[in-house]
Amino acid sequence: MKKLIASICLLLCATVAFPVKIQNLYCEMRHEPLNVENLTPRFGWKLAADGEYQAFYQIEVLQNGKTIWNSGKKASGQSQLVPYTGKPLEKGKRYDWTVKVWNMKGNGTDEASSYFDMAPDLSQTKAKWIGAITREDSNLPIGRRDFHGPSFKNKENKDVFDRVNPLALKSIMLRKSFNTPKEIDKAIVHVSGLGHYNLSINGEKVSKDVFTPVWSDYDKTVYYNTYQVDTLLEKGNNAIGVVLGNGFYNAMGNRYRKLWISFGPPTLFLEMHIYYKDGTSDTIVSDESWKYALSPITFNDIYGGEDYDARLEQKNWNKSDFSDSNWSPVVMQGAPKGTLRPQQITSVRKMKEYGAVTMSKIDTSYVLDMKQNLSGYPAIKVKGKKGQTIKLTVGELLNPETGKVSQKQSGGPHTYSYTLKGEGIEEWHPEFTYYGFQYIQVDGADMLTTESDRPVVLDIKSHFVYNSTPERGHFECSNEIFNKAHEIIKNAVRSNMHSVFTDCPHREKLGWLEETHLNGPGLLYNWDMTQFYPKIMQDIRDAQDAGGFIPTIVPQYVVFDESLDVFHDSPEWGIAAIIDPWLYYKFYGDDSLIKNYFDVMKGYVNHMTSRSTGYIVSHGLGDWYDYGEHRAGFSKNSPVEVSATAHYYYAAHLVAEAAKMLGKSGDEKKYRALANHIRNAFNTKFFNKETKQYGTGSQFCNAVAIYMGLVEPEYKQAVMENLKADIRKHGNRLTTGDVGNRYLFQVLALNGENELMYLMHNHTDAPGYGFQVKYGVTTLTEQWDPRKGASWNHFMMGQIDEWFFRSLAGIEPVKDGFKEFNIQPQPVGDLKWLKTSHETLYGKIVVDWKRENGKFLLSVEVPGNTRANVILPDGSKRTVSSGKHDFECKL
């Protein structure tokens, strides 16, 4: 009996000693992915544990219950990006995997399990690209054209458009019926519909995703989506239905357009694998057996809007009992030029919706204020007679003279129309386009009344549509300016986070690259960017030419003529190809982007070298939108060559560091020497040893030199003092722009000047976030004073978010992503409290501090299997393991 009691006690002690649970199993940083491309994938998991570290792990990979690879019990604390080291896995196969971990005492967890699917081998697919018309018959002007505006500029362009076969611009419906004679175990569909598609099976949409697949340079890369759809299939007769829209694949609309671009008419690729419980399978592909008809979407354009005629609907067209005898056979179109790749970045979805807060009737129009600027489209419920048409116009602003919606600053006309079928309450929203707006103008209908000869809109919502990647950050503090600034920045990011990070959700919808690195830390603190940044880098590779040049915009949909080269090639934009992989490595501990795109990084430095003279680079936009009495736009406070050469140096320096990391000693030596030459040339040309100033002595010139390590150590403090003096001269206000803000903010923060940062931003004047808060905007605008024009939905000036997390909360990675990190809060100004969190690959970091009775009280939460170095305002330091910890010190 004593032995039994002793055994039970030992068992209980062992259980209590290692109260660890494995959570959130990931393959390639995704949960149960269906299209893993890496044949030797990496695994990760989170540990729910207080005060414990992993000492060993064991992973087993299985296929149909048979072990494919077993790591054995491996001595390692690594719990993210753990490599698979077996034979390359098979494409198109599903694998199960399990993991178990132990601590140093040998106490182990329960086994946790998950699965993943490898992306298929589509090189031998029987699926064809199908549609309504071939490229040859479409007469589309394949390629890019520098052409934009609300009307045709010249007869030549009009003639080009007039020659296009109208069918090439139409939205079409495609369908196929098929039979599944057995009990279904699993069904996986791989689908790409260009520009965008909506896929349904037996009348049910397969996903909430919209604007799929994500945008790309379709001559280089074409993405497809993968969905598991067995729950939508039935034993017996089934039907697949697809609706195609133009997107950026065929942006040829004749309303507003920023550009003309066409890769061809709408086209579909589909391959579906159906696995039966008896071990057999069937494959359904897009081929000549499909049929098509025109959809009720009579006009769709990514820039111009969308029209829908409900009278053209064909009821149950995407169900198995529908007769398609009157439909036309599809044509084989030939594949796009780009490589077909699995889309691993999350898709765009409707994430939020807003109802109208106020409504005004102006003449026969109704204008609704939704009180939230956003990217998306309106959704209506309406009742009326067959053939009646409602027109919707959306915008950020109202015309001050008429009170109606204005698109003057955001690009127009962008409109929507809906023609009723006259069958009770009808619901509709656009499918293949979106816009940035706060106001909705309704024409051709009445609102909420029951007595009208016109259609009656019973309900109207604005759908906030943006990329569905999960949010990973939270910030709030006692300063309301900072809280509201954080929120308007996040709403601007949401509005511009689609297939790419766009500059604005209306006028351009283009992927200007500078945002991805200048606002990169803020993005990485606030959202899961594990799949977004690899997609950015693929876009960059696709856009880079043989000489290493990288355009300012990727995907490269725009063609600039030679007179606009400054918008085409700018070092502050192209350097994203070099900085972005380093940001990714810093936040996730993942060096794959540095490894996979090292040639891209080198190529861009080589391109800048080809445009340099005596190691000085003079082209580009410089500190775009710097602040002053001048009109916003081109840099006026600082010479372009200071900015361009500083970025040239920083690029060479980072490439040398990448070469060192990768063990490429020859490249390290080459680019280290280049960086030294640039540094010497920069200081010789731009540094005034008498005044201790760079360039014009502007905030940008001095800040960028300090941030990028161009200042000789003996002069750094003097340059820093000059920088602070200029800030004080301008009333503790900034004069930097889109490029310089981050360097200014971080130079102050990293050099002990957080109190000055606080003064610079804790006010309600322009330039400053407080002015925008006071003015009542709900998204960050392009200019500090939005009344001066341009977009009301830009996040390019949102660099302060990095300071909120990195300085005020003090959260910063030290090693392997956040395997080790610092928490060094800065209780500056009159801040009384702060609550911030950031979800890392390992789990959530929480920082909660307040001032109370002359003391600084800090509570932190540290994720499992990590450690935090906590540095208090009095300089005391303590390293802690996972769990909750409380600290205090005197202020």
Rosetta blueprint (number, residue, H / E / L):
1 M L
2 K H
3 K H
4 L H
5 I H
6 A H
7 S H
8 I H
9 C H
10 L H
11 L H
12 L H
13 C H
14 A H
15 T H
16 V H
17 A H
18 F L
19 P L
20 V L
21 K E
22 I E
23 Q E
24 N E
25 L E
26 Y E
27 C E
28 E L
29 M L
30 R E
31 H L
32 E L
33 P L
34 L L
35 N L
36 V E
37 E L
38 N L
39 L L
40 T L
41 P L
42 R E
43 F E
44 G E
45 W E
46 K E
47 L E
48 A E
49 A L
50 D L
51 G L
52 E L
53 Y L
54 Q L
55 A L
56 F E
57 Y E
58 Q E
59 I E
60 E E
61 V E
62 L E
63 Q E
64 N L
65 G L
66 K E
67 T E
68 I E
69 W E
70 N E
71 S L
72 G L
73 K L
74 K E
75 A E
76 S L
77 G L
78 Q L
79 S L
80 Q L
81 L L
82 V E
83 P E
84 Y L
85 T L
86 G L
87 K L
88 P L
89 L L
90 E L
91 K L
92 G L
93 K L
94 R E
95 Y E
96 D E
97 W E
98 T E
99 V E
100 K E
101 V E
102 W E
103 N L
104 M L
105 K L
106 G L
107 N L
108 G E
109 T L
110 D L
111 E L
112 A E
113 S E
114 S E
115 Y E
116 F E
117 D E
118 M E
119 A L
120 P L
121 D L
122 L H
123 S H
124 Q H
125 T L
126 K L
127 A L
128 K L
129 W L
130 I E
131 G E
132 A L
133 I L
134 T L
135 R H
136 E H
137 D H
138 S H
139 N L
140 L L
141 P L
142 I L
143 G E
144 R E
145 R E
146 D L
147 F L
148 H L
149 G L
150 P L
151 S L
152 F L
153 K L
154 N L
155 K H
156 E H
157 N H
158 K H
159 D H
160 V H
161 F H
162 D H
163 R H
164 V L
165 N L
166 P H
167 L H
168 A H
169 L H
170 K L
171 S L
172 I E
173 M E
174 L E
175 R E
176 K E
177 S E
178 F E
179 N E
180 T E
181 P L
182 K L
183 E L
184 I E
185 D E
186 K E
187 A E
188 I E
189 V E
190 H E
191 V E
192 S E
193 G E
194 L E
195 G L
196 H E
197 Y E
198 N E
199 L E
200 S E
201 I E
202 N L
203 G L
204 E E
205 K E
206 V L
207 S L
208 K L
209 D L
210 V E
211 F L
212 T E
213 P L
214 V L
215 W L
216 S L
217 D L
218 Y L
219 D L
220 K L
221 T E
222 V E
223 Y E
224 Y E
225 N E
226 T E
227 Y E
228 Q E
229 V L
230 D H
231 T H
232 L H
233 L L
234 E L
235 K L
236 G E
237 N E
238 N E
239 A E
240 I E
241 G E
242 V E
243 V E
244 L E
245 G E
246 N L
247 G L
248 F L
249 Y L
250 N E
251 A E
252 M L
253 G L
254 N L
255 R L
256 Y L
257 R L
258 K L
259 L L
260 W E
261 I E
262 S E
263 F L
264 G L
265 P L
266 P L
267 T E
268 L E
269 F E
270 L E
271 E E
272 M E
273 H E
274 I E
275 Y E
276 Y E
277 K L
278 D L
279 G L
280 T L
281 S E
282 D E
283 T E
284 I E
285 V E
286 S L
287 D L
288 E L
289 S L
290 W L
291 K E
292 Y E
293 A E
294 L E
295 S L
296 P L
297 I E
298 T E
299 F E
300 N E
301 D E
302 I L
303 Y L
304 G L
305 G E
306 E E
307 D E
308 Y E
309 D E
310 A H
311 R H
312 L H
313 E L
314 Q L
315 K L
316 N L
317 W L
318 N L
319 K L
320 S L
321 D L
322 F L
323 S L
324 D L
325 S L
326 N L
327 W L
328 S E
329 P E
330 V L
331 V E
332 M E
333 Q L
334 G L
335 A L
336 P L
337 K L
338 G L
339 T E
340 L E
341 R E
342 P E
343 Q L
344 Q L
345 I L
346 T L
347 S L
348 V E
349 R E
350 K E
351 M E
352 K E
353 E E
354 Y E
355 G E
356 A L
357 V L
358 T E
359 M E
360 S E
361 K E
362 I E
363 D L
364 T L
365 S E
366 Y E
367 V E
368 L E
369 D E
370 M E
371 K E
372 Q E
373 N E
374 L E
375 S E
376 G E
377 Y E
378 P E
379 A E
380 I E
381 K E
382 V E
383 K E
384 G L
385 K L
386 K L
387 G L
388 Q L
389 T E
390 I E
391 K E
392 L E
393 T E
394 V E
395 G E
396 E L
397 L E
398 L E
399 N L
400 P L
401 E L
402 T L
403 G L
404 K L
405 V E
406 S E
407 Q L
408 K L
409 Q L
410 S L
411 G L
412 G L
413 P L
414 H L
415 T E
416 Y E
417 S E
418 Y E
419 T E
420 L L
421 K L
422 G L
423 E L
424 G L
425 I L
426 E E
427 E E
428 W E
429 H L
430 P L
431 E L
432 F L
433 T L
434 Y L
435 Y E
436 G E
437 F E
438 Q E
439 Y E
440 I E
441 Q E
442 V E
443 D E
444 G L
445 A L
446 D E
447 M E
448 L L
449 T L
450 T L
451 E L
452 S L
453 D L
454 R L
455 P L
456 V E
457 V E
458 L E
459 D E
460 I E
461 K E
462 S E
463 H E
464 F E
465 V E
466 Y E
467 N E
468 S L
469 T L
470 P L
471 E E
472 R L
473 G E
474 H E
475 F E
476 E E
477 C E
478 S L
479 N L
480 E H
481 I H
482 F H
483 N H
484 K H
485 A H
486 H H
487 E H
488 I H
489 I H
490 K H
491 N H
492 A H
493 V H
494 R H
495 S H
496 N L
497 M E
498 H L
499 S L
500 V L
501 F E
502 T L
503 D L
504 C L
505 P L
506 H L
507 R L
508 E L
509 K L
510 L L
511 G L
512 W E
513 L L
514 E H
515 E H
516 T H
517 H H
518 L H
519 N L
520 G H
521 P H
522 G H
523 L H
524 L H
525 Y H
526 N H
527 W E
528 D L
529 M L
530 T L
531 Q L
532 F H
533 Y H
534 P H
535 K H
536 I H
537 M H
538 Q H
539 D H
540 I H
541 R H
542 D H
543 A H
544 Q L
545 D L
546 A L
547 G L
548 G L
549 F L
550 I L
551 P L
552 T L
553 I E
554 V L
555 P L
556 Q L
557 Y L
558 V L
559 V L
560 F L
561 D L
562 E H
563 S H
564 L H
565 D H
566 V H
567 F H
568 H H
569 D L
570 S L
571 P H
572 E H
573 W H
574 G H
575 I L
576 A H
577 A H
578 I H
579 I H
580 D H
581 P H
582 W H
583 L H
584 Y H
585 Y H
586 K H
587 F H
588 Y H
589 G L
590 D L
591 D L
592 S H
593 L H
594 I H
595 K H
596 N H
597 Y L
598 F H
599 D H
600 V H
601 M H
602 K H
603 G H
604 Y H
605 V H
606 N H
607 H H
608 M H
609 T H
610 S H
611 R L
612 S L
613 T E
614 G L
615 Y L
616 I E
617 V L
618 S L
619 H L
620 G L
621 L L
622 G L
623 D L
624 W L
625 Y L
626 D L
627 Y L
628 G L
629 E L
630 H L
631 R L
632 A L
633 G L
634 F L
635 S L
636 K L
637 N L
638 S L
639 P L
640 V H
641 E H
642 V H
643 S H
644 A H
645 T H
646 A H
647 H H
648 Y H
649 Y H
650 Y H
651 A H
652 A H
653 H H
654 L H
655 V H
656 A H
657 E H
658 A H
659 A H
660 K H
661 M H
662 L H
663 G L
664 K L
665 S H
666 G H
667 D H
668 E H
669 K H
670 K H
671 Y H
672 R H
673 A H
674 L H
675 A H
676 N H
677 H H
678 I H
679 R H
680 N H
681 A H
682 F H
683 N H
684 T H
685 K H
686 F H
687 F E
688 N E
689 K L
690 E L
691 T L
692 K L
693 Q E
694 Y E
695 G L
696 T L
697 G L
698 S L
699 Q H
700 F H
701 C H
702 N H
703 A H
704 V H
705 A H
706 I H
707 Y H
708 M L
709 G L
710 L L
711 V L
712 E L
713 P H
714 E H
715 Y H
716 K H
717 Q H
718 A H
719 V H
720 M H
721 E H
722 N H
723 L H
724 K H
725 A H
726 D H
727 I H
728 R H
729 K H
730 H L
731 G L
732 N L
733 R L
734 L L
735 T L
736 T L
737 G L
738 D L
739 V L
740 G H
741 N H
742 R H
743 Y H
744 L H
745 F H
746 Q H
747 V H
748 L H
749 A H
750 L H
751 N L
752 G L
753 E L
754 N H
755 E H
756 L H
757 M H
758 Y H
759 L H
760 M H
761 H H
762 N L
763 H L
764 T L
765 D L
766 A L
767 P L
768 G L
769 Y H
770 G H
771 F H
772 Q H
773 V H
774 K H
775 Y H
776 G L
777 V L
778 T L
779 T L
780 L L
781 T L
782 E L
783 Q L
784 W L
785 D L
786 P H
787 R H
788 K H
789 G L
790 A L
791 S L
792 W L
793 N L
794 H L
795 F L
796 M L
797 M L
798 G L
799 Q L
800 I H
801 D H
802 E H
803 W H
804 F H
805 F H
806 R H
807 S H
808 L H
809 A L
810 G L
811 I E
812 E E
813 P E
814 V E
815 K E
816 D L
817 G L
818 F L
819 K L
820 E E
821 F E
822 N E
823 I E
824 Q L
825 P L
826 Q L
827 P L
828 V L
829 G L
830 D L
831 L L
832 K L
833 W E
834 L E
835 K E
836 T E
837 S E
838 H E
839 E E
840 T E
841 L L
842 Y L
843 G E
844 K E
845 I E
846 V E
847 V E
848 D E
849 W E
850 K E
851 R E
852 E E
853 N L
854 G L
855 K E
856 F E
857 L E
858 L E
859 S E
860 V E
861 E E
862 V E
863 P L
864 G L
865 N L
866 T L
867 R E
868 A E
869 N E
870 V E
871 I E
872 L L
873 P L
874 D L
875 G L
876 S L
877 K E
878 R E
879 T E
880 V E
881 S L
882 S L
883 G E
884 K E
885 H E
886 D E
887 F E
888 E E
889 C E
890 K E
891 L L
